[in-house]
Amino acid sequence: MESATAQTKDREAISRTILTYVNGGISGKSDDMRPAFHEGATIYGYIGPDLFGGPIQGLFDWNDGNGPAADLKSEIASIDIEGTIATVRLELDNWTGHRFTDMFTLLKTDGEWKIISKVFYLHPED
C-alpha cells in the first residue's frame, strides 16, 4: 500500500496533467495539451448521433479548429489511483458554449502521469 505522502504527490501530479489538457482547451492550441497525453492515447464519444473516435490526434485537430475556449470552467470531480493507474472524472462548462463530462484513464510511465484514453459525454444544449 502506498503511503499517504505518495498518494498526495500522485494526486497533485495527476491534477497537473489534467490542467495541462484544460489549458490547451483554453488556449485553443493542441501543442499546449499534447504533453498531457501518451502518444498512443485514444478518444471516444458521441457528437449527437455520430461516434467521434480513434487516435488522440482527432482531439488535437478539433481543438486547433475550434479555437480558444477562454471562458472554460473545469472541475475535477474525482481521482482514483491504484499503483501506476488512475481514473479521473472532469466536468467542463463553456468549452465554446458546450458542456462536457470527460473520463480519463492515466498510466504512470517513466515517472510521469499520462492520459492513455479519454471518453467524453457532450451534454445536450439546454
N, C-alpha and C positions, 0 to 999 in steps of 0.2 A: 504494500500500500504506500502511495506517495505521501510525503509529509505535507502539512498544511502550507508551508512556505513554497514547496514545489508546485502545489496546486494553484496558489495565488499567482506565482510567476507565469504559469501556463495560461491562466485566465487573462492576465494582462497582455501576454504575447498574442493570444487569440483575438482579444479585443482590438489590438493594434492592426492585426491582419484584416479584420473586418472594416476598421476605419479606413484603411488604405483603399479597399473596394469602394466604400461610400464616398471618399474624397474624389475618386475617379469619376463617380457619377455627378458630383457637384461641379467638377471642372469640365466634364464632358469629354475628357481625354482618356482613351483606353491605356495609354502609356502610364498614366498615374495609378490605374487599378491593377495593371498586369502583374506587378510584384506580389500581389496577394494570392495569385493562382499558380498551381502546379502546371507545368507545360502541357500535361495530358488531361487537364480538367475538362469537364463537360457541363452543359447546361440543358435543362428541360423544363418546359411549362407550356401552358396554353395562352395564346393571344386570341381571345374569342374562341371560335371552334377549331382554330388551327394550332397544331403542335409546333412549337418552336424548340428545336433541339439539335444537339450534336456537340462538336468541339467548342470550347470556350471562345474561340475566335469569333463565333456568331454574336456573343455578347459584346465583344470589343468593337465589332463592326457597327452594331446597333448603337452603342454608346457614342461612338465617334459621329455617327449620322444624326443622332438625337440632339446633340449639343449639351451645353451646361444645364444642370438642374440646380440653379443657385439657391433655391428655396427648399431644397430637400431636407426633410427631417427623418432621423433614424433612431431606432431604439433596439438594443439587443435585449430580446425577451428572455432568452435562455442560452446557457452554455453548459454542455455536458461533456466531461472529459473522462476517458479511461485510458491510462497509459499514453500511447502515442496516437490515439484517435480522439476526435471530438466532433460534436454536432453543435450547430448554432442556429437559433431562430432569430431572424431580423425583421422588424417591421419598418417599412419605408412609406413615407407620406409625401406627396407632391413631387414625385420624380417626373417633372414637366407635366404636372396635372394628374398623374396616375398614382395609385396606391398598390403596393406590393407586399406580400409576405414571402420572404426568402428562407429556405432551409439549406444549410451548407453542411457538408462533411469535410473535415480537415484531417490532415496527416502531418505529424511532426517528422520531418525528413531533414537530415543534415542539421539538426538542431533548430529548425525553423518550422513554424506552423504555416502550411499552405492549404488553400482551398482545393479539394480534389473534385468536388461536384457541387453544383448549385441547381436546386429545383425552385421554381417560383410559382406563386399564385397571383395573378393580376385581378384585383378586386373589381367588380362591376362598377361602372360610373353610377353615382347616386342620382 
